[in-house]
Amino acid sequence: MRWYVVDELAAADVKRIVEALETRGLQSPIEGLYYLTVPEELLSEEQRAHAAECGPHVMALETEDEFLRLELLVRARGRMRCSCVHYASPEARSWAIDFLDAFIRELDIPV
């Protein structure tokens, strides 16, 4: 699995990040897991074609006591197994990493 990891965070900072993620409504049914919905223009042709039955397409962000881990796989929330589930394109990967970095900066958390 490919990941983007931000580690060595203070537990209090992770708590602030979690609160901000929940305020934005990004939580999943699994505790400590959040979904970033990939913008349609960054989806592959196949993901766009499958949007109605498989979407939304998301990238998962896992939170732990001292780190965040962003999965660089674009998942289909509407279906567990499908050919439209695959690693993010370079553009989608950059979008997700930039989103997470900016999100942390907005909270004035040093990394």
PyMOL commands that set and color helices and strands:
alter all, ss='L'
color gray80, all
select helices_A, chain A and resi 11-23+40-42+45-49+51-54+90-106
alter helices_A, ss='H'
color red, helices_A
select strands_A, chain A and resi 3-6+33-37+57-63+68-71+73-76+86-87
alter strands_A, ss='S'
color yellow, strands_A
deselect
rebuild
show_as cartoon
